[in-house]
């Protein structure tokens, strides 16, 4: 009777055995056990190696969530008395400077913040479209929209006064300061800003992207606040569809763009209130 062994791949490799080979086998009775153990170790090694390869090719690929927005209240003047003493001084039609602020050291897959200090400024548009600014320019009593860029924004940013100074350099009357805050959630777990999401091993659970766009409209001359605007939006997908970084980034950008659309719509309502409160009353008051 032939003795059958298993090779490294777990398949039979012996048929009829000659007497010489049989004697050698009898002298090495432990060989089947050794070979079997080697076979198991080899298979385990292959599984581990395969897992490591998958980790290298898929698992090690990761998406880093973008930095957060900033609490706009945190960069305002803190004196309550000064807030009450500030008065509106902007003429109408008004030129409005526009700038986006984010947390200090802001980073996203396709963008980054400018400046060091309490906050940073994002001057490269990714979700803001030309049609958004055309709509703002077309609003009544708006003389023009002036986006702030790096040429006029100081490198060190301490408070909103630094941005008001930059807006004054463009002879703007008002400053629209806005921030975009996007968060991720998989099932019931919130993912913090600048957190690494490993791709390829995401669970088959619902994931969501939530964006909030907030703004404050300032008087450049006095720091008076004309109004606040906010809009939010959420997009839900299955987490296991985020198999590539660009797919997660696409979900983020689409949700931010949709939310920014809603923000512009909300701002038109805020601006209507500003016109009613500070322009119409001023022109109807004989003392002005």
Secondary structure, 3 states (H helix, E strand, C coil): CCCCCECCCCCECCCCCCHHHHHHHHHCCCHHHHHHHHHHHHHHHHHHHHHHHHHHHHHCCEEECCCCCCCHHHHCCCCHHHHHHCCCCCCCCEEEEEEEEEECCCEECCEECECEECEEEECCCCCCCHHHHHHHHCCCCEEEEEECCCCCCCCEECCHHHHHHHHHHCCCCEEEEEEEEEEEEECCEEECCCCEEECCCCCCCEEEEEEEEEEEEEECCCCCEEEEEEEEEEEEEEHHHCCCHHHHHHHHHHHHHHHHHHHHHHHHHHHHHHHHHHHHHHHHCCCC
